């Protein structure tokens, strides 16, 4: 029955969020600290992902440049998924694997942060972006699912891995969305303290 199938999506999503809360709280808190240190020192955040994760990249950049739930100074964040001329030029001339890494090498500086979304952790364009960020002496925050795939094997001690403990892309992306909201809220809390109230 269709309605039962729809309900099951809600139940599965809620169950995973409860399961992930304990496992991901520590890594998310570490990620907030990395982001807060970067922006407090005048550095920027570069964000990338493919498909639904590209949408997450743009969502996070919008919350940081604009605002999340309260007014604060703008934070320097760039989604590397939006410049179609750059994306298509790089993909055409160098291959899709390099659409983000070329931008990271062009825009990234030591002290900046790369936030990389990949539900499998195996996307070649994300793997190359992580490598480019590390070569630029940037911190890396990797949001993946499962075991983190190839990306997990690249991460250094100073990097942060937020790995959703699930195999379904839809469920992983749902937790990634919650995670990016946690990052925004945590940043506001670290930078500005307790809110007086939330409308």
N, C-alpha and C positions, 0 to 999 in steps of 0.2 A: 504494500500500500504506500502511495506516494507520501502521505502525511507522516507516516512512521519513519520513512527514509529521511525526510527533512528533520524530524525531531532527533534522529540519531546523530545527524551532523552537529546539532547543538550539544547533545550529551557528550559526544566524543571530544568536541572542542573544549568544553568545560572541564572534562576529566583530565585532558592533557595539561591544561593551564594549572590545575591543582598539582599535578605530578611535577610539572616543570618549575613551580614556584620555589621549592626548596633547592633544586639543583642550579637554578639560574640566578638567584638573588645575589650571591657572591660575585659572580662574573659581571653582572649588570652594574653592581656598585663599583667594581674596579673600573669598568668602562666609563662610568660617570666621572670618576676621579681623573682618568686620562683626558677626557674631553674638557673638563673644567680647568685642568692645568694648562692645556693647550690654549684655550680661548683667553684665559686670564693673562697669558704671556704674549698675546697678540698673534697667535698662530691660527690657522684655518683648518677646516674639516672638509675633506674630499670624500664623496660617497658614490658607490657604484653597485650595480647589480643588473641582471638580465630579466626581461619579462616582468612578472609580478614583482620581482625584486628591484627592477628599475623604478617601478611605481613607488616602492618603499623608499628608495633613495631620494626621489623627488619629494615625497611626503616629509621625510626627516629634514631635508634642506629647507623646505618651506616653514616648518615649525621653528627652526633655529634662526633663520633670517627674519621671519615675521615674529610670531610669538606662539607659545603653547597655550597656557590657560591664564596667564597674567602678563602685564606689560613689563618689559625689561629691554635693555639695550640689545641691538641687533647682534647676532653672532655670525661670524664669517663661515659660511658653509656653501659648498658647490656640489650639485648633483652632476656627475660626469656623464649622465645618460641623456642630456637634453639638447646638445648642439649637433643637429643632424648633419650639418656640413662637415664638421670634424669627424663625427662617427663614420659617415659614409666614405669620406676621403681616406681615412686610415684603414677602414675595412677593405676598400677597393685596392689600395696600394700596398698594404702590409698584411692583410688578413684580419678577420674579426677578432682573433686572439689578442690583438694589440690595441683595440679601441679604447681601453681604459688606461693601459700602461703608458701609452704615449702621452696622454693627458696628465698622468701623475708625474711623469718626468718633466713635462713642460711647466706644471703649476706647483708641484709639491716642493716644500723646503724642509730642512731639518726642524723638528719640533711640531710640524703639522701632523694631522691624524688622517688615516684612511679608514673609513667604515665600509666594509665589503660584505654584501649580502650574497649568499649562494646556498640554496636549500640542500644541494648535494655536497657542496664543498669541492666539486670536481670541475667546475666551469673553467675552461682554459683562459678566458678573458679575465676572470677574477684571480686565478693563480698568477698570471702575468702582472696584474695590478699590484698584488701583494709583494711580489718580487721587486717591482719598481719602487714601491713605497719604502721597503726595507733598504734598498740601495740609496735612497734619498734620506735615510736616517729619520724616517717618520714612524710613529706608532701605528699599529694595525689593530683594529677591532673587527673581528670576523664573526658574522652571524650566519650560522649554518644549521643543518639538521643532522640527524644520524650521528656518525662518528666524526664528521667534519671533512672527510675525504682528503684530497690532495692539499687543500688549504691548511688543514690541521697540522700536517707534516712540515709546513713552512714556518709556523709561528714560533717566535722567540719567547723567552721568559717575560719580557716586558710587554708583549702583545696580550690581547684579551680574546678568548674564544668563548662565544655564547652559542652553545650547541643544543638545539632543541631535541629532546630525546624521543624522536618519532621518525617514521619513514615516509609518511604521506606529505606530499608537497603542500596541499591545502592546509593541513594542520600546522605544519612548520611555519608557513607564511602568516597564519593567524597569530601565532605566538611571537613572530618577528614584529608584527604590528603592535602588539602589547608592549614588547620590549622597547621599541622606539619611543613609545609614549612614556615608559618608565625612564628612559634616558633623558627625555626633555624635562620631565617633572624633576628628576634628580638634579639636572643641571640648574634649573631654576632655584631649587632648594639650596644647593651648594653656593651658588653665586649671590643669592638674594635673601636667604634665610626663610623662616616660616612665613607663609602667606597670611595676611590678615583674614581673608575669607576668599572662597572661590564661588563665583556666580554660577 
